[in-house]
Amino acid sequence: MRIGIDVGGTNTDAVLLDGAHVLAAVKVSTTEDVTSGIVSAIDGLQHQHAFDPAQVQAVMIGTTHFINALVEARRLAPTAAVRLSLPAGRSLPPMVSWPERLVDAVAGRSYLCHGGHEFDGRHISDLDEDELRKAADDMGRAGTRSVAITSVFSPVNHEFEQRAAEIIAAELPDVAISLSHEIGRIGLLERENATIINAALRELAAGIVDGLAKSVTGAGITAPLYLSQNDGTLMDVDFARRYPVATFASGPTNSMRGAAVLSGLDTCAVVDVGGTTSDVGVLNQGFPREATTAVSVAGIRTNFRMPDVLSIGIGGGSLVLGEPAGVAVGPESVGYQLTSRALVFGGDTLTATDIAVAAGRAEIGDADRVGHLEPALVRAAMERIAADATDAVERMRTSAEPLPVVAVGGGSMLLPDEMFEPGDVRRPEHYAVANAIGAAIAQIGGEVDRVYAIEPGQRDTVVDEAKQEALDRAVAAGASPSTVEIVDFDEVPIPYLPGNATRIRAKAVGDLQLGR
């Protein structure tokens, strides 16, 4: 057995699985401290289907802790950014495009030092170790507690980042150090931004991961704990402490993976309607389509693995305002206060959930409390929701080919039964907790993303080496060797670089090796 938990802005969902069979599924309100909501969810599973905690082999959690901390600019550690690039890279310093409030929140300091590589591994300049020691001394006097180190083309050759980390760790043994080649992809500024964000969250990550682990062990479960990553795969708690940014998009990713399992479709559009927002994404071969451009997180451009998701401000807690002729639904929401503020629960706020109950699409709360709503208003609000959701799905399509639509999430009763060709909107069994199911069935992955200088006649050898490295990384992360396979592969020549430069990205995925 395994337990999957997904912590959303409004609800915390949990499922107990035996293989692919759902034994129990619960939905509880997310609490302000989050961890007590997880405890309540596990208690709910036990009440619904009694189980021996010793029989649970793994617990998987998708959490919004870290993205919320960044968006709200709170609980971030004083952070320094070290870029190894001189004499190049002076014109755009680290954090140049960050919102001022986030720079202030991390007490951001930056240092430009000598180092870096060309795309083929040649040095831009040698590392200046004395320069790094002086920078570390300044960091220590400024109270820096976390350091992000970025070197030009470090995904190709990361020797300078590792050596710089050794020097800074020797001078400042108590600081946490994040290296960009372990976090982002080729692009320098976006990779640097992702690394700085990761560094700023390192202190928070340690406390949160320990809290999550304590909430699980408090229920008598001693099984390994895993957290969901942005690309639909899992990481263990030690990895989560080091790379908290890898959890940012775990919510929508879990929902899409759960939708694939529940619907039996590996290529489809998924609309996940929660309490605050609706996330629209596309599944290709059972995994979320990844964003091909830089992704903005809290106003900061990054390039780590993120699903291509379009979010719209429609959910079960969305406020409904205006008259039938010009009704508006969202983006403002009552969020986790839905059960106290919505009309059907005795509150005084008209929400999308009230509209769904009045329209006969949901049986929640007291339907008599929305009996006074004008039919024209109810109809107009439902049409507004359908139009916005349909437009979002259309914007995510990349071809005219028919694309089935799968609706999941507790608020999916807001969606119409038909949207466009091919028509039907599918709501599979257990659709309301698809996100928790996606967390529970998540796999282990490994990825390589690098620029190679391919010699004539060596293309097949280089490709095989890249694929094998991805396979090896998945196994090292905990995947069962017999199940690992390449699920995504890109090969893009870069004509403006010499030496037949080619960017190769290979992604391998396999089932979690339980009991490892």
C-alpha positions, 0 to 999 in steps of 0.5 A: 500500500501507498499513500498519496497526499496533495496540499492545495490552497483550499483542500488537502486531498489524500488517497490510500492505494493498493497497487492501482486500486483506491481503498480510501479517498478523503478531502479535508480543508487545508490548514494554515500550518498545512501539516495539521491538515495532513494529519487530519487527512491521514486520520480520515483515511484510517477512519474510512478504511482501517489499515496497518501503518506498517503495511504502508510502503511509501508516502508521497506528498505534493506541497505548495509550501515553497512556492507560497513562501516565494510568492509571499516573500516571507521566510526567505534566507539572506542569500548571496549570488556568485557568478563565475563569468569575468571578464564576460557577463558584467552588463547584467548583474545577478537579480537584475530583473527581480522585483524589488520586494524579493531582492529585499526579502532575500537581502540579496548580495551579488558577486562577479568573479573570474571563471566560466566555460565556453559551450565546448568546455574551454575556459573563459578564464581561470578561477581566482580563488583569492577573489572567492575568499574575499567574497566569502569574507564579505558574505560572512560580515553581511550575515549571509546564510545561503549562497547560489553559485552559477558558472557560464555553461556549467551544465557542460562543465561544472568543475568551477562551480564545485571548486568555488563551493569547496572554497566558500564552504571552507570559509563559511562552513555553516552556509547552505550552497546551491550549484546551478548545474544541479538545478537549471538548464543551459540559459545563464540568467534563468538558471542563475535565478532558479539557483538563487531562489533555491538557495533562499528556500534552503533553510525553510526546506529543512524545517518544512521537510522535517515537519512533513516527516513528523506529521507522517511518523506521528500517524505511526507510518515509518515508510519512506517519504517522497515529495512530488517534483515539477515534472511528475516524478518523485524525490526523497526528503534529502533531495527535497531539502537541497532542491526545494524549487523542484516542487513548485509545480507539483500540484498541477502536475499531480492532477494531470498524472492522476487524470492520465491514470484514472481516464486511461488516456495518455494524450489529452487536455486536463482541466483541474478545477480547485477552490481558487484556480483552474489549471489547464495542461496537456498530457503527452505519453502520460506526462505533462507537456513541458514549457519550452520557454522561460517560466516566470515564477513570482515575477522571476524568469527561470528555466528549470523543469516546469509543465506547460500550464495555463491557470485561470482564476476560476474555482469553487471559491471564486466570487460571483459578481454583477448582474446576468448581463455582465456577470463575472466569476473570479479571480477573487476567491474565498479560498480555504474559507469556502466552507464558512463563507459560501451561501450553501454553508451558511455564509454571506458570499456568493461563490461559484459553488453556490451557482453549481448547487443552484444549477443542480450540478452539485449536492453540497451544503444546503441547497435551500440557501441558494433557492432565491438566486435568479435563474438568469444569473445562475445560467449566465454564471455557468455560461461564463465559466464554460466560455472561460474554460473552453477558451483556456483549453483552446489556447493550450492546443497546438494543432487542429487534431481532436483533443479529449478533455478530462476534468478533475478536481473538486470544483470540476462540477463547474464545467459543462458536459460538452465543450467543443469537438470531440464534445464530451468532457470526461470525469473519471471515477475519483476525479475529485482527488486526482491530484493525490492519486497522481502523487501516489503513482508518481515515478522516479526520473533522471534527465540530461540536458547538455550541449555537445560538440559532435565530431563527424560520425560520432552522432550515434555514440553521443546520443547513446551516451546521453540516453544512458546517463539519463537512465543511470540517473533515474536508477541512482534516484531510486527507480527500479532498473527493469522499469526505466525507459527513455520517455522524452528525447530532443536533439537540436543543432545550434548553428551559431556555435562552432564545432557542430554544437548540438543540444541534447536532452534525454529524460528517463523514467521508471517505477519507484523501487519500494523497500529500497 
